Amino acid sequence: MVSVFRRSLSFPNKNPNRPSQKPHISHHIRSISLPCRSHPLISKIKDEINDLTSWASTSKSNPQTSTTLSHGLTLLKDTHETLQHILHLPQTLESLRSHPLWVEKLLEDFLRFVDAYGMFQTSILALKEEHSSAQMAIRKRDESKAVIYAKAKKKMAKEMEKLVSVLRCVAVARHQQHCTLQVPASVADAELRHVVADVMSVTVSVSVALFNGIAASFAPRRLSWTQMVKLSRNGGRVNKEHEGVEELRQQSGVEMEMLWNLKKKGEEEVRSVLKKMRDLEECICGIESLTEKVFRALINSRVALLNILTLTQ
């Protein structure tokens, strides 16, 4: 009897928990760090700041006109409106909450801006009243009002010089220094602080150009002893910034010359004086309207900063 032996093949069972015999291939994942993109409002306000910086540079080297002055004031208003939108962003609150002392300093300087433009509005309103009185006096050939009007313009010029002194107290250098010395928490944080400091700087530049221009336009034509000394130190050159606004200076100078000896002037000369005074009034009203818009924008910017300070406390 032949025994039959069956051959069996045994295969090892696959263990799912058993690690694979394939060699482990390590994959090196390369990290690419991309720069953080600026918020669209930051990019917008940077362009506006650059425009204002160019405007300020041009106004120092060229005679100021009512058109260029109006353009600068419009740019300043737009810049502060953009700043207000930036200050309302959640990331702005997060960024500025770690700088409460700096925000307090900003509030102090914004208060100087608001006070200066508020005083400007009061002064220009008083001048407009005297201007209207002078027009009525011309129709009546009353020369006594011409003296009062001349004094009102001289007073306006002195008040503008005081406002320039107020703005010189705004610590632009201190704000710029804060951006340099304080270590930023992020790129966006540094960018925001530099933008705010730059807005302070251009606000001072445009405001000083405005107040200096008005002061020079309405100041007496004869130079004082102090002004002559400064002029001699400057090599006899007059700073363009202090020549005044072209239209205001021309109209104001002509009208003051024609306001004297009204009783001896004919009807045609009187009509010519009245026309020049209407032109001057129109120019003053245009500047007043724009400065009022800047005044409101400055108030709103300060309120936005004040809200940030309140939320951080």
JOBELWO-V756653 format. One record per pair of residues at least 6 apart in sequence whose ideal C-beta (glycine too) atoms are under 7 Angstrom apart, sorted by the first residue. I is the first residue (numbers start at 1). J is the second residue. Records with the same first field share a line. If there is no record, write none. Layout:
BEGIN
I = J ; J
END
This chain:
BEGIN
36 = 187 ; 188
38 = 191
41 = 82 ; 85 ; 86
42 = 86 ; 191 ; 195
44 = 82
45 = 79 ; 82 ; 83 ; 86 ; 195
46 = 195
48 = 75 ; 78 ; 79 ; 82
49 = 79 ; 198 ; 199 ; 202
51 = 75
52 = 75 ; 76 ; 79 ; 202 ; 206
53 = 202
55 = 71 ; 72 ; 75
56 = 202 ; 205 ; 206 ; 209
59 = 68 ; 72 ; 209
60 = 240 ; 241
61 = 240
62 = 240
63 = 240 ; 243 ; 246
64 = 209 ; 213 ; 244 ; 245 ; 246
65 = 245 ; 246 ; 247
66 = 245 ; 247 ; 283 ; 286 ; 287
69 = 210 ; 213 ; 245 ; 287
70 = 286 ; 290
72 = 206 ; 209
73 = 206 ; 210 ; 290 ; 291 ; 294
74 = 290
76 = 203 ; 206 ; 294
77 = 293 ; 294 ; 297
79 = 199 ; 202
80 = 297 ; 298 ; 301
81 = 297
83 = 199 ; 301
84 = 300 ; 301 ; 304
86 = 92
87 = 304 ; 305 ; 308
88 = 304
91 = 188
92 = 192
93 = 308 ; 311
95 = 188 ; 189 ; 192
96 = 103 ; 308
97 = 312
98 = 185
100 = 309 ; 312
102 = 178
103 = 305 ; 308 ; 309
104 = 309
105 = 171
106 = 196 ; 305
107 = 302 ; 305 ; 306 ; 309
109 = 170 ; 171 ; 200
110 = 298 ; 301 ; 302 ; 305
111 = 302
112 = 166 ; 167 ; 169 ; 170
113 = 203 ; 298
114 = 298 ; 299 ; 302
116 = 163 ; 166 ; 167 ; 207
117 = 291 ; 294 ; 295 ; 298
118 = 295
119 = 163
120 = 163 ; 291
121 = 291 ; 292 ; 295
123 = 156 ; 159
124 = 284 ; 288
126 = 152
127 = 152 ; 153 ; 156
128 = 284
130 = 148 ; 149 ; 152
131 = 277 ; 281
133 = 145
134 = 145 ; 146 ; 149 ; 277
135 = 274 ; 277
137 = 145 ; 146
138 = 262 ; 270 ; 273 ; 274
141 = 262 ; 263
143 = 260 ; 262
146 = 259 ; 260
150 = 256
153 = 218 ; 252
154 = 220
156 = 214 ; 218
157 = 215 ; 218 ; 219
160 = 211 ; 214 ; 215
161 = 215
163 = 211
164 = 208 ; 211 ; 212
167 = 204 ; 207 ; 208
170 = 200 ; 204
172 = 200 ; 201 ; 204
175 = 197 ; 200
176 = 197
179 = 193 ; 194 ; 197
184 = 190
209 = 241
212 = 241 ; 242
213 = 244 ; 245
214 = 245
216 = 242 ; 243 ; 244
217 = 244 ; 245 ; 248 ; 249 ; 252
218 = 252
221 = 253
223 = 231
231 = 238
247 = 283
248 = 280 ; 283
251 = 276 ; 279 ; 280
252 = 280
254 = 276
255 = 273 ; 276 ; 277 ; 280
258 = 269 ; 273
259 = 273
END
